[in-house]
């Protein structure tokens, strides 16, 4: 059975693409007592508030009609930001050779809970980075978050 995130992605991605945007990601989360459906959009020119409003207006009615989410929720449409969370393989693919930050659920055997390095590659089980002159393989099951690094 498909998750809410997968169902919403399949439903709204064609709509979002039709109006000139890329659906970067969909996140459905409970925070405290509230549920949030977060839609992250992107395009080559970047995203501003008007873009978010446009996408929100295009998808709200169809989300209500399909009624995938039984709980009351807040809909948020936004840019993925400068430092983007990399949850999908397509996100990793676009960032090979770029600096990323990997956070682990708990300290690894080396006592590290966080890594910074250039993304060299990935597969189903591992993320491979280059940190200084060392190649490091990190098991995906131990990773809590991967995001891009923007050097200010």
MOBELQUI-V713728 format. One record per pair of residues at least 4 apart in sequence whose C-alpha atoms are under 7 Angstrom apart, sorted by sequence separation. I is the first residue (numbers start at 1). J is the second residue. D is the distance in whole Angstrom. If there is no record, write none. Layout:
i=I j=J d=D
i=I j=J d=D
This chain:
i=2 j=6 d=6
i=3 j=7 d=6
i=4 j=8 d=6
i=5 j=9 d=6
i=6 j=10 d=6
i=7 j=11 d=6
i=8 j=12 d=6
i=9 j=13 d=6
i=12 j=16 d=6
i=13 j=17 d=6
i=14 j=18 d=6
i=15 j=19 d=7
i=16 j=20 d=7
i=17 j=21 d=5
i=30 j=34 d=6
i=31 j=35 d=6
i=42 j=46 d=6
i=43 j=47 d=7
i=47 j=51 d=6
i=48 j=52 d=7
i=49 j=53 d=6
i=50 j=54 d=6
i=51 j=55 d=6
i=52 j=56 d=6
i=53 j=57 d=6
i=54 j=58 d=6
i=55 j=59 d=6
i=56 j=60 d=6
i=59 j=63 d=6
i=60 j=64 d=6
i=61 j=65 d=6
i=62 j=66 d=6
i=63 j=67 d=6
i=80 j=84 d=6
i=87 j=91 d=7
i=88 j=92 d=7
i=89 j=93 d=6
i=90 j=94 d=6
i=91 j=95 d=7
i=92 j=96 d=6
i=107 j=111 d=5
i=108 j=112 d=5
i=122 j=126 d=6
i=123 j=127 d=7
i=130 j=134 d=6
i=131 j=135 d=6
i=139 j=143 d=7
i=2 j=7 d=6
i=16 j=21 d=6
i=17 j=22 d=6
i=30 j=35 d=4
i=42 j=47 d=6
i=86 j=91 d=5
i=107 j=112 d=5
i=108 j=113 d=6
i=122 j=127 d=4
i=130 j=135 d=5
i=16 j=22 d=7
i=29 j=35 d=6
i=30 j=36 d=6
i=86 j=92 d=6
i=107 j=113 d=4
i=121 j=127 d=6
i=122 j=128 d=6
i=129 j=135 d=6
i=130 j=136 d=6
i=16 j=23 d=7
i=29 j=36 d=5
i=106 j=113 d=6
i=121 j=128 d=5
i=128 j=135 d=7
i=129 j=136 d=5
i=28 j=36 d=6
i=29 j=37 d=7
i=120 j=128 d=5
i=128 j=136 d=6
i=129 j=137 d=7
i=28 j=37 d=5
i=104 j=113 d=5
i=119 j=128 d=6
i=120 j=129 d=5
i=128 j=137 d=4
i=13 j=23 d=6
i=27 j=37 d=6
i=28 j=38 d=6
i=103 j=113 d=6
i=104 j=114 d=6
i=119 j=129 d=5
i=120 j=130 d=7
i=127 j=137 d=6
i=128 j=138 d=6
i=27 j=38 d=5
i=103 j=114 d=4
i=118 j=129 d=5
i=119 j=130 d=7
i=126 j=137 d=6
i=127 j=138 d=5
i=26 j=38 d=6
i=27 j=39 d=7
i=102 j=114 d=6
i=103 j=115 d=7
i=117 j=129 d=5
i=118 j=130 d=5
i=126 j=138 d=5
i=127 j=139 d=7
i=26 j=39 d=5
i=102 j=115 d=5
i=117 j=130 d=5
i=118 j=131 d=7
i=126 j=139 d=5
i=127 j=140 d=6
i=25 j=39 d=6
i=26 j=40 d=6
i=101 j=115 d=6
i=102 j=116 d=6
i=117 j=131 d=5
i=125 j=139 d=6
i=126 j=140 d=5
i=25 j=40 d=5
i=101 j=116 d=5
i=116 j=131 d=7
i=125 j=140 d=5
i=24 j=40 d=5
i=100 j=116 d=6
i=101 j=117 d=7
i=9 j=26 d=6
i=23 j=40 d=6
i=24 j=41 d=5
i=99 j=116 d=7
i=100 j=117 d=6
i=23 j=41 d=5
i=24 j=42 d=6
i=99 j=117 d=5
i=100 j=118 d=6
i=22 j=41 d=6
i=23 j=42 d=7
i=99 j=118 d=4
i=100 j=119 d=6
i=21 j=41 d=6
i=22 j=42 d=5
i=98 j=118 d=5
i=99 j=119 d=6
i=5 j=26 d=6
i=21 j=42 d=6
i=22 j=43 d=6
i=56 j=77 d=6
i=97 j=118 d=5
i=98 j=119 d=6
i=5 j=27 d=6
i=21 j=43 d=5
i=97 j=119 d=5
i=5 j=28 d=6
i=96 j=119 d=5
i=97 j=120 d=6
i=95 j=119 d=7
i=96 j=120 d=6
i=52 j=77 d=5
i=96 j=121 d=6
i=52 j=78 d=6
i=47 j=79 d=6
i=37 j=73 d=7
i=35 j=72 d=7
i=36 j=73 d=5
i=37 j=74 d=6
i=38 j=75 d=6
i=39 j=76 d=6
i=40 j=77 d=6
i=41 j=78 d=6
i=42 j=79 d=6
i=105 j=142 d=6
i=35 j=73 d=5
i=36 j=74 d=5
i=37 j=75 d=5
i=38 j=76 d=5
i=39 j=77 d=5
i=40 j=78 d=5
i=41 j=79 d=5
i=104 j=142 d=6
i=105 j=143 d=6
i=16 j=55 d=7
i=34 j=73 d=7
i=35 j=74 d=6
i=36 j=75 d=6
i=37 j=76 d=6
i=38 j=77 d=6
i=39 j=78 d=6
i=40 j=79 d=5
i=41 j=80 d=7
i=104 j=143 d=4
i=105 j=144 d=5
i=40 j=80 d=5
i=103 j=143 d=6
i=104 j=144 d=5
i=102 j=143 d=7
i=103 j=144 d=6
i=104 j=145 d=7
i=103 j=145 d=5
i=102 j=145 d=6
i=103 j=146 d=6
i=102 j=146 d=5
i=101 j=146 d=6
i=102 j=147 d=7
i=100 j=146 d=7
i=101 j=147 d=5
i=12 j=59 d=7
i=100 j=147 d=6
i=101 j=148 d=6
i=100 j=148 d=4
i=101 j=149 d=6
i=99 j=148 d=6
i=100 j=149 d=5
i=99 j=149 d=6
i=86 j=146 d=5
i=85 j=146 d=6
i=86 j=147 d=5
i=85 j=147 d=4
i=84 j=147 d=5
i=85 j=148 d=7
i=4 j=68 d=7
i=83 j=147 d=6
i=84 j=148 d=5
i=83 j=148 d=5
i=83 j=149 d=6
i=83 j=150 d=6
i=82 j=150 d=7
